[in-house]
Amino acid sequence: MNIEGLDYNTQREKIILPEYGREVQKMVDYAKSLPTKEERQVCAETIISIMDRMTSHTRESEDHEQKLWDHLAIMSNFELDIDYPYDVSEAQKIMTQPEPLSYPMTHIPVRHYGKMIFELFERLKEMPAGEERDELVRVTANQMKRNLMQWSHGSCDDEKIASDLARFTDGIIQLDLDNFHFDRITEKDVASQKSNKKRK
């Protein structure tokens, strides 16, 4: 259904800086069309005062006015011939998209243990037998149990943990389940761990 005078924003020309709205963009386009530099200058200063009122919450920043004039230059595609009170030659950088950050994708065989557990496996493989390694085995096995409980909705198998620990340390760490005692981990502890992760 077509109604004269009624259209959608998606049908209109894209706004360069949407935060100022379509009406300010129209003002900028109008300023560009004025025949004399004096008229364009007066119009530009009026537009800046309107933009200033719209962004009053940022007035405290040192470069507030500079940004307004930069934005005016951008909205005019740098085609507004006036005397800018600031150097706007660097304004285009505002519109430049930053390069996407590379995300380190590390392959881990079993995702539910997580990267840090696999780093502990590598550390255990290098450590000499002794109290320090025994303590790290204890910490690692208990964290494996927590992770497994979290992924399996509160249930886990101690034999699986012992088997995985041996498997991922190339058989170096053999957990003796007759003598090894896991920390008491409840479903409440697992729920608390999930909640902490969500907050992060």
C-alpha positions in Angstrom: 0.0 0.0 0.0 1.5 3.4 -1.1 0.3 6.5 0.7 1.6 9.8 -0.6 3.9 11.5 2.0 4.2 8.3 4.1 7.4 6.3 3.8 9.7 4.2 5.9 13.2 5.1 7.1 14.4 2.1 5.2 13.2 3.7 2.0 15.0 7.0 2.7 18.6 7.9 2.1 20.9 6.6 4.8 21.8 9.1 7.5 25.6 9.6 7.8 25.5 10.1 11.6 22.2 8.7 12.9 22.6 10.1 16.4 21.8 13.6 15.1 18.7 12.5 13.2 17.4 13.2 9.7 16.4 16.8 10.4 19.9 17.8 11.2 21.2 16.0 8.1 18.6 18.0 6.1 20.0 21.2 7.6 23.5 20.3 6.7 22.4 19.5 3.1 20.6 22.9 3.0 23.7 24.7 4.2 25.7 23.2 1.4 23.2 24.5 -1.1 23.5 28.2 0.0 25.1 30.4 -2.6 27.5 32.5 -0.5 30.1 31.6 2.0 28.7 34.1 4.5 25.3 32.4 4.4 26.8 29.0 4.7 28.9 30.2 7.7 25.9 31.5 9.6 23.9 28.4 8.8 26.7 26.1 9.9 27.1 28.0 13.2 23.3 27.6 13.8 23.5 23.9 13.1 26.4 23.6 15.6 24.4 25.3 18.3 21.6 22.8 17.7 24.0 19.9 17.8 25.5 21.3 21.0 22.1 21.3 22.7 21.5 17.7 21.5 24.8 16.6 23.0 24.8 18.7 26.2 25.8 15.6 28.3 29.3 15.6 26.7 30.0 19.3 27.2 32.4 18.6 30.0 34.8 16.9 27.7 37.8 19.0 26.4 37.2 18.3 22.8 33.4 18.7 22.7 33.4 21.6 20.2 36.0 20.0 18.1 33.9 16.9 17.8 30.8 18.9 16.8 32.7 20.6 13.9 34.2 17.2 13.0 30.7 15.7 12.8 29.4 18.6 10.7 32.3 18.1 8.2 31.5 14.4 8.1 27.7 14.9 7.6 28.5 17.3 4.7 31.0 14.7 3.2 33.6 17.5 3.6 31.8 19.5 0.9 30.6 22.4 3.1 32.8 25.4 2.1 33.1 27.5 5.3 35.8 28.7 7.7 36.0 26.0 10.3 37.2 27.1 13.7 39.0 23.8 14.1 41.1 21.6 11.9 38.7 19.0 10.6 41.1 17.2 8.3 41.4 14.3 10.7 37.7 13.9 11.2 37.4 11.1 8.7 39.2 8.8 11.2 36.0 8.9 13.3 34.3 7.0 10.6 37.1 4.5 10.0 36.2 1.0 11.3 38.9 -0.5 13.5 40.6 -3.7 12.3 38.9 -6.7 13.9 40.9 -8.2 16.7 42.1 -11.7 16.1 40.7 -14.2 18.5 43.1 -17.0 19.5 41.4 -20.2 18.4 43.1 -23.0 20.2 42.0 -26.5 19.4 41.2 -28.6 22.5 40.1 -32.2 22.2 37.4 -31.9 24.9 35.7 -28.6 25.1 34.0 -29.1 28.5 37.3 -29.0 30.3 38.4 -25.8 28.8 41.7 -24.4 27.6 43.1 -23.8 31.1 42.7 -27.4 32.1 44.6 -28.5 29.0 47.4 -26.0 30.0 47.5 -27.8 33.4 47.8 -31.1 31.6 50.9 -29.8 29.7 52.3 -28.5 33.0 51.8 -31.9 34.7 53.6 -33.7 31.9 56.7 -31.6 32.5 56.7 -31.6 36.3 58.9 -34.0 38.3 57.1 -36.3 40.8 56.7 -34.8 44.2 54.5 -32.8 46.5 54.2 -29.9 44.2 52.9 -32.1 41.3 50.6 -34.0 43.7 49.0 -30.8 44.7 48.6 -29.7 41.1 47.0 -33.1 40.3 44.6 -32.6 43.2 43.6 -29.1 42.0 43.3 -30.2 38.4 41.2 -33.3 39.1 38.8 -31.3 41.3 38.4 -28.6 38.6 37.8 -31.3 36.0 35.1 -32.7 38.3 33.5 -29.3 38.6 33.6 -28.7 34.8 32.2 -32.2 34.1 29.4 -31.7 36.7 28.5 -28.3 35.1 28.3 -29.8 31.6 26.5 -33.0 32.6 23.9 -31.1 34.8 25.2 -32.2 38.2 26.4 -35.8 37.5 29.9 -37.0 36.8 32.0 -40.2 37.0 35.3 -40.3 39.0 36.6 -43.0 36.8 36.1 -40.9 33.7 38.1 -38.1 35.4 40.9 -40.5 36.2 40.8 -41.9 32.7 40.9 -38.4 31.1 43.7 -37.3 33.4 45.8 -40.2 32.3 44.9 -39.9 28.7 45.6 -36.2 28.3 48.9 -36.4 30.3 50.1 -39.2 28.1 49.7 -41.7 30.9 52.1 -39.8 33.2 49.4 -39.1 35.8 47.6 -42.1 37.1 44.9 -41.3 39.7 44.5 -43.9 42.3 40.8 -43.7 43.1 41.2 -46.0 46.2 43.4 -43.4 47.9 42.5 -40.1 46.1 39.7 -38.1 47.7 37.9 -35.5 45.7 36.6 -32.3 47.3 32.9 -32.4 48.2 31.3 -30.6 45.3 27.6 -30.0 45.4 25.1 -28.9 42.7 24.9 -25.6 44.5 28.7 -25.0 44.0 28.3 -25.8 40.3 25.3 -23.4 40.0 27.4 -20.7 41.8 30.2 -21.2 39.3 27.8 -20.8 36.4 26.4 -17.6 37.9 29.9 -16.2 38.3 30.7 -16.9 34.6 27.5 -15.1 33.5 28.5 -12.0 35.5 31.8 -11.8 33.7 
